């Protein structure tokens, strides 16, 4: 089979191409200007595969894949968009536009859930760059060459990685520092390479990061967080180093490590092109396991049949549905957020439509400051309607798996919106979680 989607080679589109791309949808001058204004605040990047193979331009701006990668003018407060659009219209200096954009960014909580204040580990008194260590057994590493993506999702909670502000960016090229840290923390059994997207890196660079971990007996699993199967499946089929990359995966598995692909699929259309099935087949043939995850996002995938169809297709291809997340409290959260009560109903309805093979999925889950909080249901206890929740993962392992209750609130979209039921406080204090991990 010949896959034309990959043979043309990867071609990226950035904000300098935005106006031309928007013209495909027939938008008027003012709409294109206001969209460009949003793109001064939130990062924009896509590629020819997404633009030509996944987006239905006749349905823009309502097409879900279009909304997934292109900024919308109502993602930000109208007054901010008007101000930025005016600066662009008047030809203001780039420094002035960026200053105005930065003022908006600072109000968007660029590092939620303690990423910057609590998750960065230390060796002695010094923070370790390019790493996060929130849970005792898992370390996140941000390889510096992998801190971009084949395309950016408009809802991405790591949007601050992509705006060019060094103070907000996690990145490191020092794999020796990672190895030293792991040896100093023998309870760590899993390393997650994240970004950005590690699969933006070529095989020789990726190998430099992965191979040193194969010598560490304590490491049981290596995870790669990636959107590449959705946004550039040619990475594993038609790219010049596709075969070499797959051999590297085989080496990881042969070393006795569980190689887990944490694949992000946000909509069933991302699974439709034949090249995706071939990419999944080739990755799985290396011995890697592909687990799938995504947040529930208003206007993109906030319907139960969308999730049920996505899980069924993933299972048919041999992938394991893993997480339905709740949109994090950062960036344009107000634009994308689905109320927790609605997210639970979506999950329950979708879960009821699939076989047991798909019921490996967990959610809806909030990756909040104390840990991953799962909403298990809505019920009535002692005459009070409540949310039933538990921590799937926690900074304090003693809290894992213990149910707790919050007052039912149909408007709540995040953990911070909830209030305890039957108690003065939750079993954790979101304002003062445990301290960062250190050597």
Secondary structure by P-SEA (a helix, b strand, c coil): cccccccccbbbbcccaaaaaaaaacccaaaaaaaaaaaacccccccccccccccccccccccccccccccccccccaaaaaaaaaaaaacccaaaaaaaaaaaaaacccccccccccccccccccccccbbbccccbbbbbccccccccccccccccccccccccccbbbbccaaaaaaaaaacccccbbbbcccccccccaaaaaaacccccccccccbbbbbcccccccccccccccaaaaaaaaaaaaaaaccbbbbbcccccccccccaaaaaaaaaaaaacbbbbbbbcccccccccaaaaaaaaaaaaaaccccccccccccccccccccccaaaaaaaaaaaaaaccccccccccccccccccccccccccccccbbbbbbbbccccccccccbbbbcccccccccccccccccccccccccccccccccc
